[in-house]
């Protein structure tokens, strides 16, 4: 099933999410459906709140960036109940977009490496370090499950300049090629 993407203005994007229970029904199907939705929308990451589910779950597919970073070639992961517990002091600013903010992009500073504890879709525990593109996307999606969005990390002056575009998104004035709600 391909889910519609929740657009900025919906309160689900601003709520810290609930943990995924060990007995959550059809978790694997939800993860598969999220990957289908992500592929349809043409993104590299998708968090459960972006499909209207307030769950600590996100997926990442960095394979489109394999040409720039060969370590991304097979990087498709689900992150259940993730916790980023270490951030490098070294940062890099990336020009980010988000499926929940069609047509909006902004420069966002992110740590170059992170350490994450999470469960996969089989609920097996992992504790890993991620760097580069992978760390960037994971931080973006992790923000979603914490009730934050990428524009929260934009410099105040730049965020002020984006107010009109944000208001238009919240009013439903946008265009995109994927299903939204």
C-alpha positions, -999 to 999 in steps of 0.1 A, spaced: 0 0 0 13 34 -9 4 60 18 -2 97 12 25 119 26 15 143 54 22 179 45 35 206 69 7 221 90 -6 187 102 0 184 139 13 148 137 46 163 124 50 182 156 44 154 182 71 133 197 62 97 187 53 67 207 76 37 209 67 7 186 56 -21 209 72 -55 207 38 -70 197 30 -43 170 9 -61 144 23 -64 109 54 -43 115 72 -59 85 42 -50 62 43 -14 75 80 -11 67 75 -26 33 47 -2 26 68 27 38 96 17 13 69 15 -15 57 50 -5 92 63 -4 100 49 -39 68 64 -53 76 98 -38 112 97 -49 128 104 -15 157 89 5 140 88 39 105 86 54 93 87 90 61 72 103 46 106 112 50 116 75 23 89 68 2 99 97 14 74 122 29 87 155 54 58 159 91 58 165 98 43 131 116 56 100 132 42 70 163 52 49 172 43 14 205 60 4 210 39 -28 203 68 -51 236 84 -38 257 53 -45 275 70 -73 287 98 -50 293 75 -20 298 37 -28 289 28 8 253 39 0 250 12 -27 230 -13 -5 219 10 23 182 4 29 173 2 66 144 5 89 150 21 123 126 11 151 127 30 184 159 46 174 180 68 198 209 89 185 231 91 216 263 106 202 269 134 177 303 144 163 313 180 170 323 183 133 293 194 112 285 200 76 257 221 61 236 204 35 208 218 14 178 197 26 144 191 14 116 170 28 86 151 13 64 169 38 76 202 25 73 199 -13 94 225 -32 110 239 0 148 236 5 171 251 31 207 248 43 208 228 75 239 220 96 242 183 107 268 163 125 291 144 102 289 112 123 265 98 148 260 67 170 225 51 170 208 24 190 178 9 172 159 -22 163 154 -34 128 121 -45 114 127 -80 129 132 -62 162 168 -72 164 189 -47 183 218 -27 167 243 -1 179 261 15 150 280 45 139 270 63 107 288 89 87 283 112 57 251 109 37 238 81 59 243 102 91 226 132 74 195 113 64 192 95 97 194 128 116 167 143 94 143 113 99 151 111 136 140 147 140 106 136 126 101 110 154 111 137 179 84 161 166 109 184 149 112 193 112 142 205 92 132 241 91 135 242 129 173 239 124 175 267 99 190 300 110 164 324 124 168 350 96 164 323 69 134 308 87 118 342 87 123 344 49 105 310 46 74 320 65 53 327 34 62 294 18 55 276 51 21 293 53 12 283 18 21 246 25 -1 247 56 -29 261 35 -25 234 9 -10 256 -17 17 234 -33 24 211 -61 41 177 -61 40 144 -80 31 121 -51 -1 115 -31 -5 138 -1 -30 145 26 
